[in-house]
Structure formats: C-alpha cells, structure tokens
C-alpha cells in the first residue's frame, strides 16, 4: 500500500468523461496507481509552479498530462 493518497480537483471527473473509455480505464488502472506507488516518476516544475509535478503519457491520439503535488497520508 502506498504512503500517498489520491485526491482530485472536482473538474477531474468531468474531464475524464470527455475522453475515450479505453483511455479513462488506462488512467484509472495503470497511471494513477503508478503515480501513487512512485510519485517521483513525474517531472518537477519550477518557478511559480514549484512544488507541483507533471506526468505525461500518450495513447492513440490523446496526450494526457497530470499535475500532482505530494502530501503524505495523515497517520
């Protein structure tokens, strides 16, 4: 189990509905667990966006980008 929890901006659910179901499934089944297991797979941003990371992948014609920030689970 990961020491990180996933929380989402309210707009994420709406954005996921706009993409193909196969891409939505891949996001939920592969990429979210990968980021939670190893959040450092994402690239750190800099400047005004310091503290935020960016994770990208492509599937078919879709280019998907996540912005993440690390917050450990409360014990």
mmCIF file of the N, C-alpha and C atoms, coordinates in Angstrom:
data_MODEL
# 
_entry.id   MODEL 
# 
loop_
_atom_site.group_PDB 
_atom_site.id 
_atom_site.type_symbol 
_atom_site.label_atom_id 
_atom_site.label_alt_id 
_atom_site.label_comp_id 
_atom_site.label_asym_id 
_atom_site.label_entity_id 
_atom_site.label_seq_id 
_atom_site.pdbx_PDB_ins_code 
_atom_site.Cartn_x 
_atom_site.Cartn_y 
_atom_site.Cartn_z 
_atom_site.occupancy 
_atom_site.B_iso_or_equiv 
_atom_site.pdbx_formal_charge 
_atom_site.auth_seq_id 
_atom_site.auth_comp_id 
_atom_site.auth_asym_id 
_atom_site.auth_atom_id 
_atom_site.pdbx_PDB_model_num 
ATOM 1   N N  . UNK A 1 1  ? 0.835   -1.187 0.000   1.00 0.00 ? 1  UNK A N  1 
ATOM 2   C CA . UNK A 1 1  ? 0.000   0.000  0.000   1.00 0.00 ? 1  UNK A CA 1 
ATOM 3   C C  . UNK A 1 1  ? 0.881   1.252  0.000   1.00 0.00 ? 1  UNK A C  1 
ATOM 4   N N  . UNK A 1 2  ? 0.456   2.232  -0.713  1.00 0.00 ? 2  UNK A N  1 
ATOM 5   C CA . UNK A 1 2  ? 1.227   3.457  -0.851  1.00 0.00 ? 2  UNK A CA 1 
ATOM 6   C C  . UNK A 1 2  ? 1.081   4.344  0.383   1.00 0.00 ? 2  UNK A C  1 
ATOM 7   N N  . UNK A 1 3  ? 2.113   5.106  0.646   1.00 0.00 ? 3  UNK A N  1 
ATOM 8   C CA . UNK A 1 3  ? 2.030   6.072  1.738   1.00 0.00 ? 3  UNK A CA 1 
ATOM 9   C C  . UNK A 1 3  ? 1.374   7.369  1.274   1.00 0.00 ? 3  UNK A C  1 
ATOM 10  N N  . UNK A 1 4  ? 0.986   7.423  -0.006  1.00 0.00 ? 4  UNK A N  1 
ATOM 11  C CA . UNK A 1 4  ? 0.353   8.600  -0.564  1.00 0.00 ? 4  UNK A CA 1 
ATOM 12  C C  . UNK A 1 4  ? -1.112  8.314  -0.880  1.00 0.00 ? 4  UNK A C  1 
ATOM 13  N N  . UNK A 1 5  ? -1.951  9.304  -0.718  1.00 0.00 ? 5  UNK A N  1 
ATOM 14  C CA . UNK A 1 5  ? -3.374  9.188  -1.020  1.00 0.00 ? 5  UNK A CA 1 
ATOM 15  C C  . UNK A 1 5  ? -3.683  10.000 -2.270  1.00 0.00 ? 5  UNK A C  1 
ATOM 16  N N  . UNK A 1 6  ? -4.729  9.606  -2.953  1.00 0.00 ? 6  UNK A N  1 
ATOM 17  C CA . UNK A 1 6  ? -5.113  10.376 -4.129  1.00 0.00 ? 6  UNK A CA 1 
ATOM 18  C C  . UNK A 1 6  ? -6.364  11.196 -3.830  1.00 0.00 ? 6  UNK A C  1 
ATOM 19  N N  . UNK A 1 7  ? -6.279  12.460 -4.158  1.00 0.00 ? 7  UNK A N  1 
ATOM 20  C CA . UNK A 1 7  ? -7.389  13.398 -4.052  1.00 0.00 ? 7  UNK A CA 1 
ATOM 21  C C  . UNK A 1 7  ? -7.439  14.157 -5.365  1.00 0.00 ? 7  UNK A C  1 
ATOM 22  N N  . UNK A 1 8  ? -8.638  14.540 -5.784  1.00 0.00 ? 8  UNK A N  1 
ATOM 23  C CA . UNK A 1 8  ? -8.791  15.121 -7.113  1.00 0.00 ? 8  UNK A CA 1 
ATOM 24  C C  . UNK A 1 8  ? -9.530  16.445 -7.076  1.00 0.00 ? 8  UNK A C  1 
ATOM 25  N N  . UNK A 1 9  ? -9.141  17.310 -7.965  1.00 0.00 ? 9  UNK A N  1 
ATOM 26  C CA . UNK A 1 9  ? -9.874  18.544 -8.194  1.00 0.00 ? 9  UNK A CA 1 
ATOM 27  C C  . UNK A 1 9  ? -11.254 18.143 -8.720  1.00 0.00 ? 9  UNK A C  1 
ATOM 28  N N  . UNK A 1 10 ? -12.316 18.850 -8.355  1.00 0.00 ? 10 UNK A N  1 
ATOM 29  C CA . UNK A 1 10 ? -13.667 18.481 -8.801  1.00 0.00 ? 10 UNK A CA 1 
ATOM 30  C C  . UNK A 1 10 ? -13.810 18.374 -10.328 1.00 0.00 ? 10 UNK A C  1 
ATOM 31  N N  . UNK A 1 11 ? -12.987 19.056 -11.059 1.00 0.00 ? 11 UNK A N  1 
ATOM 32  C CA . UNK A 1 11 ? -13.094 19.049 -12.515 1.00 0.00 ? 11 UNK A CA 1 
ATOM 33  C C  . UNK A 1 11 ? -12.564 17.766 -13.165 1.00 0.00 ? 11 UNK A C  1 
ATOM 34  N N  . UNK A 1 12 ? -11.793 16.986 -12.422 1.00 0.00 ? 12 UNK A N  1 
ATOM 35  C CA . UNK A 1 12 ? -11.184 15.781 -12.991 1.00 0.00 ? 12 UNK A CA 1 
ATOM 36  C C  . UNK A 1 12 ? -12.250 14.819 -13.502 1.00 0.00 ? 12 UNK A C  1 
ATOM 37  N N  . UNK A 1 13 ? -13.289 14.590 -12.725 1.00 0.00 ? 13 UNK A N  1 
ATOM 38  C CA . UNK A 1 13 ? -14.349 13.659 -13.138 1.00 0.00 ? 13 UNK A CA 1 
ATOM 39  C C  . UNK A 1 13 ? -14.966 14.096 -14.468 1.00 0.00 ? 13 UNK A C  1 
ATOM 40  N N  . UNK A 1 14 ? -15.213 15.360 -14.614 1.00 0.00 ? 14 UNK A N  1 
ATOM 41  C CA . UNK A 1 14 ? -15.778 15.892 -15.856 1.00 0.00 ? 14 UNK A CA 1 
ATOM 42  C C  . UNK A 1 14 ? -14.796 15.730 -17.019 1.00 0.00 ? 14 UNK A C  1 
ATOM 43  N N  . UNK A 1 15 ? -13.523 15.996 -16.762 1.00 0.00 ? 15 UNK A N  1 
ATOM 44  C CA . UNK A 1 15 ? -12.511 15.857 -17.813 1.00 0.00 ? 15 UNK A CA 1 
ATOM 45  C C  . UNK A 1 15 ? -12.372 14.408 -18.261 1.00 0.00 ? 15 UNK A C  1 
ATOM 46  N N  . UNK A 1 16 ? -12.430 13.456 -17.326 1.00 0.00 ? 16 UNK A N  1 
ATOM 47  C CA . UNK A 1 16 ? -12.306 12.043 -17.690 1.00 0.00 ? 16 UNK A CA 1 
ATOM 48  C C  . UNK A 1 16 ? -13.474 11.572 -18.553 1.00 0.00 ? 16 UNK A C  1 
ATOM 49  N N  . UNK A 1 17 ? -14.647 12.142 -18.352 1.00 0.00 ? 17 UNK A N  1 
ATOM 50  C CA . UNK A 1 17 ? -15.810 11.761 -19.169 1.00 0.00 ? 17 UNK A CA 1 
ATOM 51  C C  . UNK A 1 17 ? -15.660 12.176 -20.627 1.00 0.00 ? 17 UNK A C  1 
ATOM 52  N N  . UNK A 1 18 ? -14.789 13.122 -20.896 1.00 0.00 ? 18 UNK A N  1 
ATOM 53  C CA . UNK A 1 18 ? -14.617 13.646 -22.251 1.00 0.00 ? 18 UNK A CA 1 
ATOM 54  C C  . UNK A 1 18 ? -13.702 12.782 -23.114 1.00 0.00 ? 18 UNK A C  1 
ATOM 55  N N  . UNK A 1 19 ? -12.980 11.836 -22.516 1.00 0.00 ? 19 UNK A N  1 
ATOM 56  C CA . UNK A 1 19 ? -12.025 11.040 -23.284 1.00 0.00 ? 19 UNK A CA 1 
ATOM 57  C C  . UNK A 1 19 ? -12.576 9.631  -23.509 1.00 0.00 ? 19 UNK A C  1 
ATOM 58  N N  . UNK A 1 20 ? -11.956 8.917  -24.441 1.00 0.00 ? 20 UNK A N  1 
ATOM 59  C CA . UNK A 1 20 ? -12.361 7.538  -24.745 1.00 0.00 ? 20 UNK A CA 1 
ATOM 60  C C  . UNK A 1 20 ? -12.349 6.688  -23.481 1.00 0.00 ? 20 UNK A C  1 
ATOM 61  N N  . UNK A 1 21 ? -13.259 5.738  -23.419 1.00 0.00 ? 21 UNK A N  1 
ATOM 62  C CA . UNK A 1 21 ? -13.336 4.853  -22.249 1.00 0.00 ? 21 UNK A CA 1 
ATOM 63  C C  . UNK A 1 21 ? -12.050 4.063  -22.049 1.00 0.00 ? 21 UNK A C  1 
ATOM 64  N N  . UNK A 1 22 ? -11.388 3.668  -23.147 1.00 0.00 ? 22 UNK A N  1 
ATOM 65  C CA . UNK A 1 22 ? -10.141 2.908  -23.004 1.00 0.00 ? 22 UNK A CA 1 
ATOM 66  C C  . UNK A 1 22 ? -9.053  3.758  -22.360 1.00 0.00 ? 22 UNK A C  1 
ATOM 67  N N  . UNK A 1 23 ? -9.020  5.038  -22.689 1.00 0.00 ? 23 UNK A N  1 
ATOM 68  C CA . UNK A 1 23 ? -8.035  5.947  -22.097 1.00 0.00 ? 23 UNK A CA 1 
ATOM 69  C C  . UNK A 1 23 ? -8.393  6.200  -20.634 1.00 0.00 ? 23 UNK A C  1 
ATOM 70  N N  . UNK A 1 24 ? -9.671  6.389  -20.354 1.00 0.00 ? 24 UNK A N  1 
ATOM 71  C CA . UNK A 1 24 ? -10.115 6.589  -18.976 1.00 0.00 ? 24 UNK A CA 1 
ATOM 72  C C  . UNK A 1 24 ? -9.737  5.381  -18.112 1.00 0.00 ? 24 UNK A C  1 
ATOM 73  N N  . UNK A 1 25 ? -9.948  4.189  -18.647 1.00 0.00 ? 25 UNK A N  1 
ATOM 74  C CA . UNK A 1 25 ? -9.585  2.973  -17.915 1.00 0.00 ? 25 UNK A CA 1 
ATOM 75  C C  . UNK A 1 25 ? -8.089  2.892  -17.665 1.00 0.00 ? 25 UNK A C  1 
ATOM 76  N N  . UNK A 1 26 ? -7.303  3.248  -18.673 1.00 0.00 ? 26 UNK A N  1 
ATOM 77  C CA . UNK A 1 26 ? -5.845  3.215  -18.510 1.00 0.00 ? 26 UNK A CA 1 
ATOM 78  C C  . UNK A 1 26 ? -5.398  4.210  -17.443 1.00 0.00 ? 26 UNK A C  1 
ATOM 79  N N  . UNK A 1 27 ? -6.009  5.380  -17.424 1.00 0.00 ? 27 UNK A N  1 
ATOM 80  C CA . UNK A 1 27 ? -5.681  6.382  -16.404 1.00 0.00 ? 27 UNK A CA 1 
ATOM 81  C C  . UNK A 1 27 ? -5.941  5.798  -15.015 1.00 0.00 ? 27 UNK A C  1 
ATOM 82  N N  . UNK A 1 28 ? -7.126  5.218  -14.832 1.00 0.00 ? 28 UNK A N  1 
ATOM 83  C CA . UNK A 1 28 ? -7.518  4.711  -13.516 1.00 0.00 ? 28 UNK A CA 1 
ATOM 84  C C  . UNK A 1 28 ? -6.778  3.440  -13.116 1.00 0.00 ? 28 UNK A C  1 
ATOM 85  N N  . UNK A 1 29 ? -6.533  2.555  -14.090 1.00 0.00 ? 29 UNK A N  1 
ATOM 86  C CA . UNK A 1 29 ? -5.973  1.239  -13.763 1.00 0.00 ? 29 UNK A CA 1 
ATOM 87  C C  . UNK A 1 29 ? -4.454  1.180  -13.794 1.00 0.00 ? 29 UNK A C  1 
ATOM 88  N N  . UNK A 1 30 ? -3.822  2.061  -14.557 1.00 0.00 ? 30 UNK A N  1 
ATOM 89  C CA . UNK A 1 30 ? -2.363  1.982  -14.718 1.00 0.00 ? 30 UNK A CA 1 
ATOM 90  C C  . UNK A 1 30 ? -1.651  3.216  -14.180 1.00 0.00 ? 30 UNK A C  1 
ATOM 91  N N  . UNK A 1 31 ? -2.048  4.385  -14.663 1.00 0.00 ? 31 UNK A N  1 
ATOM 92  C CA . UNK A 1 31 ? -1.261  5.584  -14.373 1.00 0.00 ? 31 UNK A CA 1 
ATOM 93  C C  . UNK A 1 31 ? -1.464  6.130  -12.960 1.00 0.00 ? 31 UNK A C  1 
ATOM 94  N N  . UNK A 1 32 ? -2.694  6.171  -12.474 1.00 0.00 ? 32 UNK A N  1 
ATOM 95  C CA . UNK A 1 32 ? -2.912  6.643  -11.092 1.00 0.00 ? 32 UNK A CA 1 
ATOM 96  C C  . UNK A 1 32 ? -2.174  5.732  -10.109 1.00 0.00 ? 32 UNK A C  1 
ATOM 97  N N  . UNK A 1 33 ? -2.329  4.393  -10.207 1.00 0.00 ? 33 UNK A N  1 
ATOM 98  C CA . UNK A 1 33 ? -1.565  3.537  -9.286  1.00 0.00 ? 33 UNK A CA 1 
ATOM 99  C C  . UNK A 1 33 ? -0.045  3.709  -9.420  1.00 0.00 ? 33 UNK A C  1 
ATOM 100 N N  . UNK A 1 34 ? 0.430   3.917  -10.641 1.00 0.00 ? 34 UNK A N  1 
ATOM 101 C CA . UNK A 1 34 ? 1.874   4.112  -10.845 1.00 0.00 ? 34 UNK A CA 1 
ATOM 102 C C  . UNK A 1 34 ? 2.354   5.372  -10.128 1.00 0.00 ? 34 UNK A C  1 
ATOM 103 N N  . UNK A 1 35 ? 1.613   6.457  -10.262 1.00 0.00 ? 35 UNK A N  1 
ATOM 104 C CA . UNK A 1 35 ? 1.988   7.716  -9.608  1.00 0.00 ? 35 UNK A CA 1 
ATOM 105 C C  . UNK A 1 35 ? 1.924   7.563  -8.089  1.00 0.00 ? 35 UNK A C  1 
ATOM 106 N N  . UNK A 1 36 ? 0.891   6.865  -7.591  1.00 0.00 ? 36 UNK A N  1 
ATOM 107 C CA . UNK A 1 36 ? 0.783   6.672  -6.144  1.00 0.00 ? 36 UNK A CA 1 
ATOM 108 C C  . UNK A 1 36 ? 1.909   5.791  -5.611  1.00 0.00 ? 36 UNK A C  1 
ATOM 109 N N  . UNK A 1 37 ? 2.318   4.813  -6.390  1.00 0.00 ? 37 UNK A N  1 
ATOM 110 C CA . UNK A 1 37 ? 3.404   3.928  -5.963  1.00 0.00 ? 37 UNK A CA 1 
ATOM 111 C C  . UNK A 1 37 ? 4.743   4.665  -5.976  1.00 0.00 ? 37 UNK A C  1 
ATOM 112 N N  . UNK A 1 38 ? 4.972   5.471  -7.010  1.00 0.00 ? 38 UNK A N  1 
ATOM 113 C CA . UNK A 1 38 ? 6.236   6.205  -7.142  1.00 0.00 ? 38 UNK A CA 1 
ATOM 114 C C  . UNK A 1 38 ? 5.960   7.596  -7.699  1.00 0.00 ? 38 UNK A C  1 
ATOM 115 N N  . UNK A 1 39 ? 5.602   8.551  -6.843  1.00 0.00 ? 39 UNK A N  1 
ATOM 116 C CA . UNK A 1 39 ? 5.263   9.892  -7.308  1.00 0.00 ? 39 UNK A CA 1 
ATOM 117 C C  . UNK A 1 39 ? 6.403   10.603 -8.028  1.00 0.00 ? 39 UNK A C  1 
ATOM 118 N N  . UNK A 1 40 ? 7.616   10.086 -7.859  1.00 0.00 ? 40 UNK A N  1 
ATOM 119 C CA . UNK A 1 40 ? 8.770   10.737 -8.470  1.00 0.00 ? 40 UNK A CA 1 
ATOM 120 C C  . UNK A 1 40 ? 8.933   10.385 -9.944  1.00 0.00 ? 40 UNK A C  1 
ATOM 121 N N  . UNK A 1 41 ? 7.988   9.614  -10.516 1.00 0.00 ? 41 UNK A N  1 
ATOM 122 C CA . UNK A 1 41 ? 8.007   9.365  -11.967 1.00 0.00 ? 41 UNK A CA 1 
ATOM 123 C C  . UNK A 1 41 ? 7.614   10.637 -12.715 1.00 0.00 ? 41 UNK A C  1 
ATOM 124 N N  . UNK A 1 42 ? 6.999   11.561 -12.014 1.00 0.00 ? 42 UNK A N  1 
ATOM 125 C CA . UNK A 1 42 ? 6.592   12.833 -12.610 1.00 0.00 ? 42 UNK A CA 1 
ATOM 126 C C  . UNK A 1 42 ? 7.762   13.819 -12.584 1.00 0.00 ? 42 UNK A C  1 
ATOM 127 N N  . UNK A 1 43 ? 7.727   14.770 -13.506 1.00 0.00 ? 43 UNK A N  1 
ATOM 128 C CA . UNK A 1 43 ? 8.773   15.792 -13.598 1.00 0.00 ? 43 UNK A CA 1 
ATOM 129 C C  . UNK A 1 43 ? 8.418   16.992 -12.738 1.00 0.00 ? 43 UNK A C  1 
ATOM 130 N N  . UNK A 1 44 ? 9.385   17.459 -11.949 1.00 0.00 ? 44 UNK A N  1 
ATOM 131 C CA . UNK A 1 44 ? 9.163   18.644 -11.118 1.00 0.00 ? 44 UNK A CA 1 
ATOM 132 C C  . UNK A 1 44 ? 9.089   19.890 -11.994 1.00 0.00 ? 44 UNK A C  1 
ATOM 133 N N  . UNK A 1 45 ? 8.132   20.742 -11.696 1.00 0.00 ? 45 UNK A N  1 
ATOM 134 C CA . UNK A 1 45 ? 8.031   22.032 -12.373 1.00 0.00 ? 45 UNK A CA 1 
ATOM 135 C C  . UNK A 1 45 ? 8.809   23.063 -11.565 1.00 0.00 ? 45 UNK A C  1 
ATOM 136 N N  . UNK A 1 46 ? 9.031   24.217 -12.146 1.00 0.00 ? 46 UNK A N  1 
ATOM 137 C CA . UNK A 1 46 ? 9.834   25.233 -11.458 1.00 0.00 ? 46 UNK A CA 1 
ATOM 138 C C  . UNK A 1 46 ? 9.149   26.590 -11.510 1.00 0.00 ? 46 UNK A C  1 
ATOM 139 N N  . UNK A 1 47 ? 9.808   27.567 -10.933 1.00 0.00 ? 47 UNK A N  1 
ATOM 140 C CA . UNK A 1 47 ? 9.261   28.934 -10.917 1.00 0.00 ? 47 UNK A CA 1 
ATOM 141 C C  . UNK A 1 47 ? 8.001   29.017 -10.081 1.00 0.00 ? 47 UNK A C  1 
ATOM 142 N N  . UNK A 1 48 ? 6.965   29.661 -10.617 1.00 0.00 ? 48 UNK A N  1 
ATOM 143 C CA . UNK A 1 48 ? 5.697   29.810 -9.898  1.00 0.00 ? 48 UNK A CA 1 
ATOM 144 C C  . UNK A 1 48 ? 5.025   28.470 -9.628  1.00 0.00 ? 48 UNK A C  1 
ATOM 145 N N  . UNK A 1 49 ? 5.414   27.430 -10.370 1.00 0.00 ? 49 UNK A N  1 
ATOM 146 C CA . UNK A 1 49 ? 4.799   26.109 -10.221 1.00 0.00 ? 49 UNK A CA 1 
ATOM 147 C C  . UNK A 1 49 ? 5.661   25.148 -9.393  1.00 0.00 ? 49 UNK A C  1 
ATOM 148 N N  . UNK A 1 50 ? 6.660   25.666 -8.706  1.00 0.00 ? 50 UNK A N  1 
ATOM 149 C CA . UNK A 1 50 ? 7.499   24.828 -7.844  1.00 0.00 ? 50 UNK A CA 1 
ATOM 150 C C  . UNK A 1 50 ? 6.608   24.130 -6.817  1.00 0.00 ? 50 UNK A C  1 
ATOM 151 N N  . UNK A 1 51 ? 6.896   22.854 -6.570  1.00 0.00 ? 51 UNK A N  1 
ATOM 152 C CA . UNK A 1 51 ? 6.078   22.066 -5.648  1.00 0.00 ? 51 UNK A CA 1 
ATOM 153 C C  . UNK A 1 51 ? 5.024   21.247 -6.364  1.00 0.00 ? 51 UNK A C  1 
ATOM 154 N N  . UNK A 1 52 ? 4.896   21.452 -7.662  1.00 0.00 ? 52 UNK A N  1 
ATOM 155 C CA . UNK A 1 52 ? 3.957   20.705 -8.489  1.00 0.00 ? 52 UNK A CA 1 
ATOM 156 C C  . UNK A 1 52 ? 4.767   19.887 -9.479  1.00 0.00 ? 52 UNK A C  1 
ATOM 157 N N  . UNK A 1 53 ? 4.298   18.680 -9.751  1.00 0.00 ? 53 UNK A N  1 
ATOM 158 C CA . UNK A 1 53 ? 4.951   17.813 -10.729 1.00 0.00 ? 53 UNK A CA 1 
ATOM 159 C C  . UNK A 1 53 ? 4.013   17.567 -11.896 1.00 0.00 ? 53 UNK A C  1 
ATOM 160 N N  . UNK A 1 54 ? 4.594   17.220 -13.030 1.00 0.00 ? 54 UNK A N  1 
ATOM 161 C CA . UNK A 1 54 ? 3.829   16.981 -14.246 1.00 0.00 ? 54 UNK A CA 1 
ATOM 162 C C  . UNK A 1 54 ? 4.133   15.577 -14.764 1.00 0.00 ? 54 UNK A C  1 
ATOM 163 N N  . UNK A 1 55 ? 3.087   14.808 -15.045 1.00 0.00 ? 55 UNK A N  1 
ATOM 164 C CA . UNK A 1 55 ? 3.208   13.433 -15.535 1.00 0.00 ? 55 UNK A CA 1 
ATOM 165 C C  . UNK A 1 55 ? 2.471   13.362 -16.867 1.00 0.00 ? 55 UNK A C  1 
ATOM 166 N N  . UNK A 1 56 ? 3.134   12.825 -17.882 1.00 0.00 ? 56 UNK A N  1 
ATOM 167 C CA . UNK A 1 56 ? 2.561   12.775 -19.230 1.00 0.00 ? 56 UNK A CA 1 
ATOM 168 C C  . UNK A 1 56 ? 2.539   11.345 -19.754 1.00 0.00 ? 56 UNK A C  1 
ATOM 169 N N  . UNK A 1 57 ? 1.536   11.047 -20.579 1.00 0.00 ? 57 UNK A N  1 
ATOM 170 C CA . UNK A 1 57 ? 1.563   9.834  -21.382 1.00 0.00 ? 57 UNK A CA 1 
ATOM 171 C C  . UNK A 1 57 ? 0.681   10.050 -22.603 1.00 0.00 ? 57 UNK A C  1 
ATOM 172 N N  . UNK A 1 58 ? 0.910   9.229  -23.623 1.00 0.00 ? 58 UNK A N  1 
ATOM 173 C CA . UNK A 1 58 ? 0.116   9.296  -24.846 1.00 0.00 ? 58 UNK A CA 1 
ATOM 174 C C  . UNK A 1 58 ? -0.522  7.952  -25.106 1.00 0.00 ? 58 UNK A C  1 
ATOM 175 N N  . UNK A 1 59 ? -1.739  7.984  -25.593 1.00 0.00 ? 59 UNK A N  1 
ATOM 176 C CA . UNK A 1 59 ? -2.441  6.781  -26.028 1.00 0.00 ? 59 UNK A CA 1 
ATOM 177 C C  . UNK A 1 59 ? -3.254  7.166  -27.240 1.00 0.00 ? 59 UNK A C  1 
ATOM 178 N N  . UNK A 1 60 ? -2.950  6.481  -28.330 1.00 0.00 ? 60 UNK A N  1 
ATOM 179 C CA . UNK A 1 60 ? -3.603  6.770  -29.594 1.00 0.00 ? 60 UNK A CA 1 
ATOM 180 C C  . UNK A 1 60 ? -3.458  8.260  -29.902 1.00 0.00 ? 60 UNK A C  1 
ATOM 181 N N  . UNK A 1 61 ? -4.551  8.958  -30.090 1.00 0.00 ? 61 UNK A N  1 
ATOM 182 C CA . UNK A 1 61 ? -4.483  10.382 -30.447 1.00 0.00 ? 61 UNK A CA 1 
ATOM 183 C C  . UNK A 1 61 ? -4.509  11.299 -29.222 1.00 0.00 ? 61 UNK A C  1 
ATOM 184 N N  . UNK A 1 62 ? -4.550  10.715 -28.049 1.00 0.00 ? 62 UNK A N  1 
ATOM 185 C CA . UNK A 1 62 ? -4.674  11.500 -26.825 1.00 0.00 ? 62 UNK A CA 1 
ATOM 186 C C  . UNK A 1 62 ? -3.321  11.723 -26.169 1.00 0.00 ? 62 UNK A C  1 
ATOM 187 N N  . UNK A 1 63 ? -3.089  12.934 -25.738 1.00 0.00 ? 63 UNK A N  1 
ATOM 188 C CA . UNK A 1 63 ? -1.928  13.268 -24.935 1.00 0.00 ? 63 UNK A CA 1 
ATOM 189 C C  . UNK A 1 63 ? -2.464  13.705 -23.573 1.00 0.00 ? 63 UNK A C  1 
ATOM 190 N N  . UNK A 1 64 ? -2.119  12.957 -22.543 1.00 0.00 ? 64 UNK A N  1 
ATOM 191 C CA . UNK A 1 64 ? -2.677  13.189 -21.209 1.00 0.00 ? 64 UNK A CA 1 
ATOM 192 C C  . UNK A 1 64 ? -1.575  13.754 -20.311 1.00 0.00 ? 64 UNK A C  1 
ATOM 193 N N  . UNK A 1 65 ? -1.936  14.752 -19.521 1.00 0.00 ? 65 UNK A N  1 
ATOM 194 C CA . UNK A 1 65 ? -0.986  15.354 -18.589 1.00 0.00 ? 65 UNK A CA 1 
ATOM 195 C C  . UNK A 1 65 ? -1.666  15.486 -17.231 1.00 0.00 ? 65 UNK A C  1 
ATOM 196 N N  . UNK A 1 66 ? -0.986  15.018 -16.190 1.00 0.00 ? 66 UNK A N  1 
ATOM 197 C CA . UNK A 1 66 ? -1.442  15.170 -14.811 1.00 0.00 ? 66 UNK A CA 1 
ATOM 198 C C  . UNK A 1 66 ? -0.543  16.167 -14.127 1.00 0.00 ? 66 UNK A C  1 
ATOM 199 N N  . UNK A 1 67 ? -1.105  16.955 -13.244 1.00 0.00 ? 67 UNK A N  1 
ATOM 200 C CA . UNK A 1 67 ? -0.305  17.792 -12.355 1.00 0.00 ? 67 UNK A CA 1 
ATOM 201 C C  . UNK A 1 67 ? -0.549  17.264 -10.956 1.00 0.00 ? 67 UNK A C  1 
ATOM 202 N N  . UNK A 1 68 ? 0.527   17.002 -10.257 1.00 0.00 ? 68 UNK A N  1 
ATOM 203 C CA . UNK A 1 68 ? 0.426   16.394 -8.938  1.00 0.00 ? 68 UNK A CA 1 
ATOM 204 C C  . UNK A 1 68 ? 1.218   17.196 -7.910  1.00 0.00 ? 68 UNK A C  1 
ATOM 205 N N  . UNK A 1 69 ? 0.839   17.031 -6.677  1.00 0.00 ? 69 UNK A N  1 
ATOM 206 C CA . UNK A 1 69 ? 1.652   17.544 -5.570  1.00 0.00 ? 69 UNK A CA 1 
ATOM 207 C C  . UNK A 1 69 ? 1.634   16.473 -4.493  1.00 0.00 ? 69 UNK A C  1 
ATOM 208 N N  . UNK A 1 70 ? 2.725   16.325 -3.786  1.00 0.00 ? 70 UNK A N  1 
ATOM 209 C CA . UNK A 1 70 ? 2.857   15.271 -2.783  1.00 0.00 ? 70 UNK A CA 1 
ATOM 210 C C  . UNK A 1 70 ? 2.350   15.728 -1.430  1.00 0.00 ? 70 UNK A C  1 
ATOM 211 N N  . UNK A 1 71 ? 1.521   14.897 -0.861  1.00 0.00 ? 71 UNK A N  1 
ATOM 212 C CA . UNK A 1 71 ? 1.047   15.103 0.502   1.00 0.00 ? 71 UNK A CA 1 
ATOM 213 C C  . UNK A 1 71 ? 0.932   13.721 1.130   1.00 0.00 ? 71 UNK A C  1 
ATOM 214 N N  . UNK A 1 72 ? 1.684   13.472 2.162   1.00 0.00 ? 72 UNK A N  1 
ATOM 215 C CA . UNK A 1 72 ? 1.646   12.158 2.796   1.00 0.00 ? 72 UNK A CA 1 
ATOM 216 C C  . UNK A 1 72 ? 0.313   11.961 3.520   1.00 0.00 ? 72 UNK A C  1 
ATOM 217 N N  . UNK A 1 73 ? -0.091  10.698 3.613   1.00 0.00 ? 73 UNK A N  1 
ATOM 218 C CA . UNK A 1 73 ? -1.307  10.363 4.352   1.00 0.00 ? 73 UNK A CA 1 
ATOM 219 C C  . UNK A 1 73 ? -1.121  10.763 5.805   1.00 0.00 ? 73 UNK A C  1 
ATOM 220 N N  . UNK A 1 74 ? -2.198  11.220 6.401   1.00 0.00 ? 74 UNK A N  1 
ATOM 221 C CA . UNK A 1 74 ? -2.149  11.505 7.851   1.00 0.00 ? 74 UNK A CA 1 
ATOM 222 C C  . UNK A 1 74 ? -2.212  10.190 8.600   1.00 0.00 ? 74 UNK A C  1 
ATOM 223 N N  . UNK A 1 75 ? -1.416  10.089 9.626   1.00 0.00 ? 75 UNK A N  1 
ATOM 224 C CA . UNK A 1 75 ? -1.381  8.826  10.404  1.00 0.00 ? 75 UNK A CA 1 
ATOM 225 C C  . UNK A 1 75 ? -2.334  8.882  11.560  1.00 0.00 ? 75 UNK A C  1 
# 
